[in-house]
Amino acid sequence: MRRRVWIAGCLVFALGATPPRTPTPAPNQAALPDRLSDRDFWQLITTASEPDGYFNSDNLVSNEDTFQTVIPELTRTIAPGGVYLGVGPDQNFTYISAINPRIAFITDIRRGNLLVQLMYKAIFELSADRADFLSRLFSRKRPVSATAASSVADLFAAFDQSSSDKALFSDNVRAIVTQLKTTQGFALGDDDIAGLTFAFTSFFDGGPSLRFVSNGAGRFQSYPSFEDLQTAGDGRGGQWGYLSSETRFRTMKQLEDRNLIVPLVGNFAGPRALKAVGGYLKERGAAVSVFYLSNVERYLFQDGVWRTFMQNVGALPLTDASTFIRSCFDTCSQYGEPRSISMLDSMSRLLRDTNAGRVSSYGDVLAHSHR
């Protein structure tokens, strides 16, 4: 049996055991704000974002079946109070509510994703608890049985029995737009309102069963639904969904209330967004804790710009604890496993190995990761 020996303490851990690990303390993040004003929040979005780009999906719901599986490792190794970077829709909230960063930036190539993030922001701000949140998100009247004490499974079981309400939908659209444009003063144009309404309509139509759309070809039953993702676990008995408890919901609500979930439009290999985030953090003596990539690197390799992305990573302030979360579809799964696998990687080590010429393909990147 292989053993890992810690000489200093003369301690031996059998293969498969998890040695206790103390999270590496986050760098001194004292200069990071406790809150952004509405004006500063919108200014940061405006100055750091790039022009709208293209992806072949509206990507309203994750299609990653097991993205919670890496969270126990993250909570062992990443200290609260750091900086989170991510991409895509609300799977970020599950990671954020688990590691509790001081501030988060969610960068996506599509402006549509920024609008989805703003939609979520308004709903968090308008909602007192998880049941209020789901009532607004799906435009369904809050069931009497849905309380703050309800389990996440019971919450969704209650809303599954509730019907979409067109009048409530219209009220919610007005409330969201009023919250963002009038109350907070964000400069959303007519196209932005139309895009936000399109996304919100999808949640009205799909309800808790809303699924990822692949290449415009429809919603496949093999993809997890919104409800599936929120009631899922980490495979070890833990549930980390941001709606799995009122505590996790409040973590997200507090960050949204303080304008500390900052959505940006940008290509990971683009000229502005990631560099702007890096500059913002360096000015405040902060460093990246976690960067959730999904499987964006696959597309960066296809487009021949992955090395440009790594140059942008080099502009981010990192520590030895800074960690990538990446998703591998199909090719990393063994027989009987889910089609998507979540993996972790050291950001600083990947950057060093790339600069040394030891990483040059998507396969190399996947091999550099661990589960």
C-alpha positions as CSV (number, residue, x, y, z in Angstrom):
1,M,0.0,0.0,0.0
2,R,1.3,3.4,-0.9
3,R,1.7,5.7,2.0
4,R,2.4,9.4,2.3
5,V,4.9,10.2,5.1
6,W,5.0,13.5,6.8
7,I,8.6,13.3,8.2
8,A,8.3,16.3,10.5
9,G,5.5,14.8,12.5
10,C,6.2,11.1,11.8
11,L,2.6,10.7,10.7
12,V,1.6,8.2,8.1
13,F,-1.7,8.4,6.1
14,A,-3.0,5.4,4.2
15,L,-3.8,5.8,0.6
16,G,-7.3,7.2,0.2
17,A,-7.3,8.9,3.6
18,T,-7.6,12.7,3.5
19,P,-4.9,14.4,5.6
20,P,-6.2,17.4,7.6
21,R,-5.4,20.6,5.8
22,T,-5.6,24.1,7.0
23,P,-6.7,26.5,4.3
24,T,-4.0,28.8,3.2
25,P,-4.9,32.2,4.6
26,A,-6.2,34.6,2.0
27,P,-3.8,37.5,1.3
28,N,-4.5,40.7,3.1
29,Q,-7.7,41.8,1.4
30,A,-8.4,44.7,3.7
31,A,-8.3,47.2,0.8
32,L,-11.2,45.4,-0.9
33,P,-14.5,47.1,-0.4
34,D,-17.2,45.9,2.0
35,R,-19.6,47.3,-0.5
36,L,-19.6,49.0,-3.9
37,S,-21.9,51.9,-4.5
38,D,-24.4,51.5,-7.4
39,R,-22.4,54.0,-9.4
40,D,-19.0,52.3,-8.8
41,F,-20.5,48.9,-9.5
42,W,-21.8,50.0,-12.9
43,Q,-18.6,52.0,-13.7
44,L,-16.6,48.8,-13.0
45,I,-18.8,46.8,-15.4
46,T,-18.6,49.5,-18.0
47,T,-14.9,50.1,-18.0
48,A,-13.8,46.5,-17.6
49,S,-16.2,44.9,-20.1
50,E,-15.4,44.1,-23.8
51,P,-17.8,44.1,-26.7
52,D,-20.5,41.4,-26.9
53,G,-19.3,38.1,-28.2
54,Y,-20.9,34.9,-29.5
55,F,-21.5,31.4,-28.0
56,N,-23.8,28.8,-29.5
57,S,-26.1,28.6,-26.4
58,D,-28.0,30.9,-24.2
59,N,-26.6,28.9,-21.3
60,L,-29.2,29.7,-18.7
61,V,-28.7,26.5,-16.7
62,S,-25.6,24.5,-16.2
63,N,-25.2,21.2,-17.9
64,E,-22.5,20.0,-15.5
65,D,-23.9,17.1,-13.5
66,T,-21.3,16.9,-10.7
67,F,-19.8,20.3,-10.3
68,Q,-20.3,20.1,-6.5
69,T,-17.8,17.2,-6.1
70,V,-14.8,19.4,-5.8
71,I,-16.3,21.6,-3.1
72,P,-15.1,19.6,-0.1
73,E,-11.5,20.0,-1.3
74,L,-12.0,23.7,-2.0
75,T,-13.4,24.3,1.5
76,R,-10.3,22.5,3.0
77,T,-7.8,24.5,1.0
78,I,-9.3,27.9,0.3
79,A,-9.8,30.4,3.1
80,P,-12.9,32.6,3.2
81,G,-12.6,36.2,2.3
82,G,-10.7,35.9,-0.9
83,V,-11.5,36.6,-4.5
84,Y,-13.6,34.4,-6.8
85,L,-13.6,34.5,-10.6
86,G,-16.0,32.6,-12.7
87,V,-18.0,32.2,-16.0
88,G,-21.5,31.3,-16.9
89,P,-24.8,31.4,-15.0
90,D,-25.8,30.5,-11.4
91,Q,-23.5,27.4,-10.8
92,N,-21.1,30.2,-9.7
93,F,-23.4,30.9,-6.7
94,T,-23.0,27.4,-5.3
95,Y,-19.2,27.8,-5.4
96,I,-19.4,31.3,-4.0
97,S,-21.7,30.4,-1.1
98,A,-19.4,27.5,-0.2
99,I,-16.1,29.4,-0.1
100,N,-17.5,32.8,0.9
101,P,-15.2,35.2,-1.0
102,R,-15.0,39.0,-0.3
103,I,-15.8,39.8,-3.9
104,A,-16.5,37.9,-7.1
105,F,-16.2,38.7,-10.8
106,I,-18.1,36.6,-13.4
107,T,-16.8,37.1,-16.9
108,D,-18.6,35.7,-19.9
109,I,-18.2,36.3,-23.6
110,R,-21.9,37.0,-24.0
111,R,-23.6,40.2,-22.8
112,G,-26.6,37.9,-22.4
113,N,-24.9,36.3,-19.4
114,L,-24.4,39.7,-17.8
115,L,-28.1,40.3,-18.2
116,V,-28.9,37.0,-16.6
117,Q,-26.6,37.9,-13.7
118,L,-28.3,41.2,-13.3
119,M,-31.7,39.4,-13.3
120,Y,-30.5,37.2,-10.5
121,K,-29.1,40.2,-8.7
122,A,-32.5,41.9,-8.6
123,I,-34.3,38.8,-7.6
124,F,-31.9,38.3,-4.7
125,E,-32.3,41.9,-3.6
126,L,-36.1,41.7,-3.7
127,S,-36.4,38.4,-1.9
128,A,-36.4,37.8,1.8
129,D,-35.7,34.0,1.7
130,R,-35.4,31.0,-0.6
131,A,-39.1,30.6,-1.1
132,D,-39.5,34.3,-2.1
133,F,-36.6,33.8,-4.5
134,L,-38.1,30.8,-6.2
135,S,-41.5,32.4,-6.4
136,R,-40.0,35.4,-8.3
137,L,-37.7,33.3,-10.4
138,F,-40.4,31.1,-11.7
139,S,-43.4,33.5,-11.3
140,R,-45.3,31.0,-9.2
141,K,-47.2,31.9,-6.1
142,R,-45.4,30.9,-3.0
143,P,-46.9,27.7,-1.6
144,V,-48.1,27.8,2.0
145,S,-45.8,24.9,2.9
146,A,-42.7,26.6,1.6
147,T,-41.0,28.1,4.7
148,A,-37.5,29.1,5.8
149,A,-37.3,25.7,7.6
150,S,-38.1,23.7,4.5
151,S,-35.4,21.4,3.1
152,V,-34.4,22.1,-0.5
153,A,-36.2,19.0,-1.7
154,D,-39.4,20.0,0.1
155,L,-39.1,23.5,-1.4
156,F,-38.9,22.2,-4.9
157,A,-41.6,19.6,-4.3
158,A,-43.9,22.5,-3.2
159,F,-43.1,24.6,-6.2
160,D,-43.5,21.7,-8.6
161,Q,-47.1,21.7,-7.6
162,S,-47.5,25.4,-8.2
163,S,-48.4,26.8,-11.6
164,S,-46.8,29.7,-13.5
165,D,-48.8,32.9,-13.2
166,K,-48.8,35.3,-16.1
167,A,-49.9,38.2,-14.1
168,L,-47.2,37.5,-11.5
169,F,-44.7,37.3,-14.4
170,S,-45.6,40.7,-15.6
171,D,-45.4,42.2,-12.1
172,N,-42.0,40.5,-11.6
173,V,-40.6,41.9,-14.9
174,R,-41.6,45.4,-13.9
175,A,-40.1,44.9,-10.4
176,I,-36.8,43.6,-11.8
177,V,-36.5,46.4,-14.3
178,T,-37.4,49.1,-11.7
179,Q,-34.9,47.7,-9.3
180,L,-32.1,47.8,-11.8
181,K,-32.9,50.9,-13.8
182,T,-34.7,53.2,-11.4
183,T,-33.6,52.2,-7.9
184,Q,-30.0,51.4,-8.8
185,G,-29.6,53.6,-11.8
186,F,-28.0,51.1,-14.1
187,A,-27.9,52.3,-17.8
188,L,-29.7,49.4,-19.4
189,G,-30.9,50.1,-23.0
190,D,-34.0,48.7,-24.7
191,D,-32.0,45.7,-26.1
192,D,-30.8,44.9,-22.6
193,I,-34.3,44.9,-21.2
194,A,-35.4,42.7,-24.1
195,G,-32.5,40.3,-23.4
196,L,-33.3,40.2,-19.7
197,T,-37.0,39.6,-20.4
198,F,-36.1,36.8,-22.8
199,A,-34.1,35.0,-20.1
200,F,-36.8,35.6,-17.5
201,T,-39.4,34.2,-19.9
202,S,-37.4,31.0,-20.2
203,F,-37.6,30.5,-16.4
204,F,-41.3,31.2,-16.5
205,D,-41.8,28.7,-19.3
206,G,-39.5,26.0,-18.0
207,G,-40.0,26.3,-14.3
208,P,-37.9,24.1,-12.0
209,S,-37.5,21.7,-15.0
210,L,-35.6,24.2,-17.1
211,R,-32.5,22.6,-18.8
212,F,-29.5,23.6,-20.8
213,V,-30.0,24.1,-24.5
214,S,-27.4,22.6,-26.7
215,N,-26.5,24.2,-30.1
216,G,-30.1,25.5,-30.4
217,A,-31.3,21.9,-30.8
218,G,-33.5,21.9,-27.8
219,R,-33.5,20.8,-24.2
220,F,-32.2,17.3,-23.7
221,Q,-33.5,15.2,-20.8
222,S,-30.0,13.9,-20.2
223,Y,-29.0,17.4,-19.0
224,P,-29.8,18.2,-15.4
225,S,-32.7,20.5,-14.6
226,F,-32.5,23.6,-12.4
227,E,-34.1,21.5,-9.7
228,D,-31.7,18.6,-10.2
229,L,-28.8,20.9,-9.7
230,Q,-30.1,22.5,-6.6
231,T,-31.1,19.2,-4.9
232,A,-27.8,17.5,-5.9
233,G,-24.9,16.8,-3.6
234,D,-21.2,16.3,-3.6
235,G,-21.3,12.5,-3.7
236,R,-20.1,12.4,-0.1
237,G,-23.4,13.3,1.6
238,G,-23.0,17.1,1.5
239,Q,-25.3,19.5,-0.2
240,W,-23.8,22.8,-1.3
241,G,-26.4,24.3,-3.6
242,Y,-26.9,28.0,-2.9
243,L,-30.6,27.2,-2.2
244,S,-29.8,24.1,-0.1
245,S,-30.1,26.2,3.1
246,E,-31.1,29.7,4.2
247,T,-27.5,30.3,5.4
248,R,-26.1,29.7,1.9
249,F,-28.9,31.8,0.4
250,R,-28.1,34.7,2.8
251,T,-24.4,34.5,1.9
252,M,-25.4,35.2,-1.8
253,K,-28.0,37.8,-0.9
254,Q,-25.6,39.8,1.2
255,L,-23.0,39.8,-1.6
256,E,-25.6,40.9,-4.2
257,D,-27.0,43.5,-1.8
258,R,-23.5,45.0,-1.5
259,N,-22.9,44.9,-5.3
260,L,-20.0,42.5,-4.7
261,I,-20.9,40.0,-7.5
262,V,-19.6,41.9,-10.5
263,P,-20.6,40.5,-14.0
264,L,-18.5,41.4,-16.9
265,V,-18.6,40.9,-20.7
266,G,-15.3,39.5,-21.9
267,N,-13.4,36.8,-23.7
268,F,-10.9,35.0,-21.5
269,A,-8.3,35.7,-24.2
270,G,-9.6,39.2,-24.7
271,P,-7.6,42.5,-24.3
272,R,-9.5,44.0,-21.4
273,A,-11.7,42.1,-18.9
274,L,-9.3,39.8,-17.1
275,K,-6.5,42.4,-17.2
276,A,-8.9,45.0,-15.7
277,V,-9.8,42.5,-12.9
278,G,-6.1,41.9,-12.3
279,G,-5.3,45.6,-12.1
280,Y,-8.2,46.2,-9.7
281,L,-7.0,43.4,-7.4
282,K,-3.4,44.5,-7.5
283,E,-4.3,48.0,-6.6
284,R,-5.9,46.6,-3.4
285,G,-3.3,44.1,-2.5
286,A,-5.6,41.2,-3.2
287,A,-5.1,37.9,-5.0
288,V,-7.4,35.4,-6.8
289,S,-8.5,32.5,-4.7
290,V,-10.6,30.5,-7.2
291,F,-11.2,30.7,-10.9
292,Y,-14.0,28.6,-12.3
293,L,-13.5,28.0,-16.0
294,S,-16.1,25.4,-16.9
295,N,-14.8,24.0,-20.2
296,V,-13.9,27.3,-21.8
297,E,-10.3,26.3,-22.4
298,R,-11.5,23.7,-24.9
299,Y,-12.9,26.5,-27.1
300,L,-9.8,28.7,-26.5
301,F,-7.6,25.8,-27.9
302,Q,-10.0,25.4,-30.8
303,D,-9.7,29.1,-31.6
304,G,-5.9,29.1,-31.1
305,V,-5.9,31.7,-28.3
306,W,-5.3,29.6,-25.2
307,R,-1.8,31.0,-24.7
308,T,-3.2,34.5,-24.9
309,F,-5.6,33.5,-22.1
310,M,-2.6,32.2,-20.1
311,Q,-0.9,35.6,-20.6
312,N,-4.1,37.2,-19.1
313,V,-3.8,34.7,-16.2
314,G,-0.3,36.0,-15.7
315,A,-1.7,39.5,-15.3
316,L,-3.8,38.3,-12.3
317,P,-2.3,38.4,-8.8
318,L,-1.9,34.8,-7.6
319,T,-0.7,32.8,-4.6
320,D,0.4,29.2,-4.4
321,A,-3.2,28.4,-3.2
322,S,-4.9,30.0,-6.2
323,T,-7.0,27.3,-7.8
324,F,-8.7,26.6,-11.2
325,I,-11.9,24.7,-11.3
326,R,-12.4,23.2,-14.8
327,S,-15.0,20.9,-16.3
328,C,-14.2,18.0,-18.7
329,F,-17.0,16.6,-20.8
330,D,-17.2,13.0,-22.0
331,T,-13.5,12.4,-22.5
332,C,-12.6,12.3,-18.8
333,S,-15.5,10.1,-17.7
334,Q,-15.0,6.4,-17.1
335,Y,-17.7,3.9,-17.7
336,G,-20.7,4.4,-15.5
337,E,-19.7,7.9,-14.5
338,P,-21.5,11.2,-15.3
339,R,-20.7,12.8,-18.7
340,S,-19.1,15.8,-17.0
341,I,-16.3,15.7,-14.5
342,S,-15.1,18.7,-12.4
343,M,-11.4,19.0,-11.7
344,L,-9.0,21.3,-9.8
345,D,-5.6,22.7,-10.8
346,S,-3.0,25.0,-9.4
347,M,-3.2,28.3,-11.3
348,S,0.4,29.3,-10.5
349,R,1.8,25.9,-11.3
350,L,0.0,25.7,-14.6
351,L,1.3,29.2,-15.5
352,R,4.9,28.1,-14.7
353,D,4.6,24.9,-16.6
354,T,3.0,26.6,-19.6
355,N,5.8,29.2,-19.7
356,A,8.3,26.4,-19.5
357,G,6.8,24.7,-22.5
358,R,5.5,21.7,-20.6
359,V,1.8,22.4,-21.4
360,S,0.7,22.9,-25.0
361,S,-2.5,21.1,-25.7
362,Y,-5.9,20.6,-24.1
363,G,-5.0,17.1,-23.2
364,D,-2.0,18.5,-21.3
365,V,-4.3,20.9,-19.4
366,L,-6.6,18.0,-18.4
367,A,-3.6,15.9,-17.4
368,H,-2.4,18.7,-15.3
369,S,-5.7,18.6,-13.2
370,H,-6.8,16.4,-10.4
371,R,-10.2,15.2,-9.3
